[in-house]
Amino acid sequence: MLDDTHTVDLTKQDLELIEAALQTQEKILSVQSRAGGAAARTRLNDLKGLMRRLRRQTPAPHADGTQSWSQVARQLFF
């Protein structure tokens, strides 16, 4: 996968809003694909892949505000 990637600064609230909008879009595409839309199925699969990538890149909150070693390593090497 050689897609160009870009870094953007988003707040936690921004990410939550984007995730909610993507979940809504996922529901719409799911209904459309069940109705026989081949294009909707393709877009649904693309959307699910995007949502998985976003979840992997979104840090999990910690109660004490610190990061785990795996999160620190991910930031250093990816």
PyMOL commands that set and color helices and strands:
alter all, ss='L'
color gray80, all
select helices_A, chain A and resi 12-34+38-57+69-77
alter helices_A, ss='H'
color red, helices_A
deselect
rebuild
show_as cartoon
